[in-house]
Amino acid sequence: MNEKPRPPLPEPIKQVLEQLDEFRLTHARRSKIPEPLWQAAVALARQHGLYAVAQTLRLDYVGLKKRLTGVSRTEPNVDHPGVEKATFLQLSTPRSPSNEECIIEFESARGGKIRIQWKGAAEPDWTKLLRAWRESEG
């Protein structure tokens, strides 16, 4: 049979493949892959395609696809690979009778969502709400 020679792997894919291979050699078979490796795989999938990256890195296609679509709001940090850049938006408006009702929605990198709606001048305790939500996501 005449098999076509495969094109060489791009260097970023080689590097992540080596890191995954090392992780797989040093951990039990069903160990969770560390988040920085997943983030690197997501970044590669954006650039080189979901199927090609999942197949080459021997990752669960559906799991990578969920992360790819669920992590789209954050970009990889080029200065510090494996660390996401923070995405934060603070909105401030003057208090007036016209803005006594507010709805805020958050979405985590894992795809979890929370919607907070309140009426009146007193704001919710953001720290407690977000901490409780993070703990419930596990």
Secondary structure as GFF3:
##gff-version 3
##sequence-region A 1 138
A	DSSP	alpha_helix	11	26	.	.	.	ID=ss1
A	DSSP	alpha_helix	35	48	.	.	.	ID=ss2
A	DSSP	alpha_helix	50	57	.	.	.	ID=ss3
A	DSSP	alpha_helix	61	70	.	.	.	ID=ss4
A	DSSP	three_ten_helix	97	99	.	.	.	ID=ss5
A	DSSP	beta_strand	101	107	.	.	.	ID=ss6
A	DSSP	beta_strand	113	119	.	.	.	ID=ss7
A	DSSP	alpha_helix	126	137	.	.	.	ID=ss8
###
